[in-house]
C-alpha cells in the first residue's frame, strides 16, 4: 500500500511540474536587450532583413518542426491585417539550420521562437511556442503607426 501511495505522489508531482513548464508556451514576454556585441547583432539582423523600413516579426523554424507551420499562418495573418498601416510589419522566417549564428546570438533554445523588433532593430518581444494572433497584433500595432 505504501508503494502505491508513493507512486501516486510521484505521478502527481510530475503532472504538476509538466503543467508549470507548459504554462509559458505561447505566452508573450517583454524582452530585455543586451548592450554587449550590439554591432555584431545588428549586422546579423540586417543581413536577414531586419532594418529601419518597418517593424519586423522574425520567426525561427525548420523543415522538421511541426508547430512552425502554425506560426507561419499566425504571423502571415497578422502582418497581412497590418499591411495598410503607415509602417507595415515585415514577416521574416529564418531556417534555424541555415542561420545558426543568428539563432545563437538571439539565444534561440527551442522551436518555434518568434521575435518582434521595432523600426530601430530593438527586440521588443520574444514568444516561445505558437503565438496567439491577438497577442501578436497587440504587440505590433503600436509599432506600425507613423
CORNORKA-V545133 format. One record per helix or strand of 3 or more residues. SS is the DSSP state (@ for helix, = for strand). FROM is the first residue (numbers start at 0). LEN is the number of residues. If there is no record, write none. Layout:
SS;FROM;LEN
SS;FROM;LEN
//
This chain:
@;1;21
=;27;3
@;37;11
=;55;6
@;67;14
=;89;6
@;99;6
=;112;5
=;122;6
@;132;9
//
